[in-house]
Amino acid sequence: MNQCEQIPAATSRHYEPWQAQQEADRLVAAAVAGWAEKYPDVTLSRHAIHTQSPAAVLRDSAAGAGLLVVGSRGRGGFTGLLLGSVSRAVVSHATDSVAVIHQY
């Protein structure tokens, strides 16, 4: 199986892939709303992908990009300074620039 192959998440409820994809697309669109207009010279690519290996998908999808931006939800205090598992995996295997943005 390819690392970037889409794998639906398992849940205790009935899983409708098309509904999950629509919701993921809506959340991603809301998260980046207004940034493309504010910085028209920057190319923004957004893709909502269901996977069990987010670091591999991010790394593979960003190959050749000038910058990959990932988030990290520090839990406050000392742990808030640390990278999460996905951002750590992306940074440690990146071939291009990576920015890790912490949630405040």
N, C-alpha and C positions, 0 to 999 in steps of 0.2 A: 504494500500500500504506500503510495506517495505521501510524504510528510504533509503536503499541502492539500491532500484530498479532504473534502468536506465531510465531517462526521457529525450527524445530529446529536445534540446533547440528550442524555437520558434523564427523564424526570418521572416523578410519581404520577403525574397527570398525563392525559392523552396528548401526544406531541403532534402538532401540525406544522411541518417544515415551512410551508408558505406563510403561515401566520408569524412564526418566529422570525423568518427572513424580513417580512414587512416591518415588524417591531424593531429589529436590529437596524434596518435601513433608516427608520424614523429617528431612533436614538442617535445614530451617527450623524445624520443630517442636522439634528438639533444641536449637537455638540460643536459642530464647525460652522454653524449659521453665522453669516456676516463676515467671516474671515476672508473669504475669496474676494468679496467686494472691497474690503479694507486694504488688501494686498493683491491687486490684480496682476502683478508681474510674477507672482508665485503660483506654480502649478500645484493644485491640490487634488489628490486622488483619494477617494474614500470607498472602502469595500467592507461590508459586513459579512464575515465568514464564520460559519459554525465549525469548530475544530476541537480536537482534544490536545492539539499541540500549537498553541498560539504563538510561541516564540519562533518555531520553525516557519509558520505562515508569514509572520512579520518579517523575518530575516529574508526569506525567499522572495516575498513580494516587493521588498525594498531594494533588491539588488540593482545597483546602478543609480539609485536615487541620490540626490545631493545631501539629504538629511532625512532620517527616520525619527519621528517624535513618538515616544511611548510614555505612558503615565505610570505612576507608582503611588499607591495609597498607603503611605506611611501611617503607622498607628499611633503616632505621637511620641514624644520623648526621644530617647536614644534610638528606638526601633524606627522612628520616623525618618531617620537619616540613612537608613539602609535601603537597598534595592529590593524589590519584590522578586519572586522567582522568574516571572516572565521578563521583566526589564533586565535582570541579571543575566539571563540566558541570551537575550538579544545583544547586550553590550559585549559579552564575552566571546561571541561568535560573529560579530559584525565586521564587515569589510569596508563599510562606509561610515559616515558620521551618524551618531545617535545622540539625541537629547532626551534626558529622562526628566519629566515634569512631575513634581510632587503635588498632591492635592492638599490644599490648605483648609 
